[in-house]
Amino acid sequence: MIQEIRGVGLLSGIVFKPPRSLKLRVPFEAFRRIHSGMFGQALVMRMFRDHGYLTQVCGNNFMVLKVAPPLVVTDAQIDGFVSAIHAVVDEVHSSGTFWPEALGLARRVIQV
């Protein structure tokens, strides 16, 4: 689901694309119809809650995860972030918890 990683220096954006697999495409498209930012917000929530990394979607493009580490960062911290984003993307593809949790987020959006 990662289309590209772009940026300059440590300010980067991870660009996501819709999943190819039909099994993942159906919930992805359902969430996109509720709100275009649902997928990105679910990623942000997982990165912070499960791994302690504060990220955000990039402006009005909800399919880009903004990566902006502090000016003073160690290689170990960068490696930790890479491991965390890898774990979250793996959860999207293989876990039964990501999509049901995202559905709960969607329910809260609909009730607003």
C-alpha positions, 0 to 999 in steps of 0.5 A, spaced: 500 500 500 505 504 500 506 508 493 512 512 494 516 516 500 518 523 498 521 529 501 527 533 503 532 531 508 528 528 514 522 532 512 518 526 508 511 524 506 509 516 506 504 516 500 499 510 501 495 508 495 489 503 495 490 496 496 490 491 491 487 485 494 479 485 494 479 483 501 482 489 503 479 494 498 472 493 500 473 496 507 478 501 505 473 504 499 467 503 505 472 508 509 473 512 504 466 513 502 465 515 509 470 520 510 476 521 505 481 521 511 479 515 515 485 511 513 490 516 514 487 517 521 487 510 523 494 510 521 496 516 525 492 513 531 495 506 531 502 509 530 501 514 536 497 509 541 501 502 539 508 505 538 508 512 541 510 516 534 506 522 533 504 523 526 499 526 522 496 526 515 499 531 510 494 537 509 488 536 505 491 529 502 489 524 507 493 518 503 500 522 505 503 520 512 507 526 514 514 524 517 517 530 521 522 528 526 526 533 531 532 536 528 536 532 533 534 525 532 539 518 533 539 513 528 536 508 533 530 513 533 529 513 526 530 505 526 524 505 531 520 509 527 521 505 521 520 499 525 513 502 527 510 504 520 512 497 518 508 494 523 502 498 522 502 497 515 503 489 516 497 490 521 493 493 515 494 487 511 494 481 516 491 483 522 483 482 524 484 488 529 486 494 524 479 494 520 474 493 526 478 498 530 477 503 524 470 501 523 469 504 530 472 510 528 468 511 522 462 510 527 464 515 531 465 520 525 458 518 522 455 520 529 458 527 529 
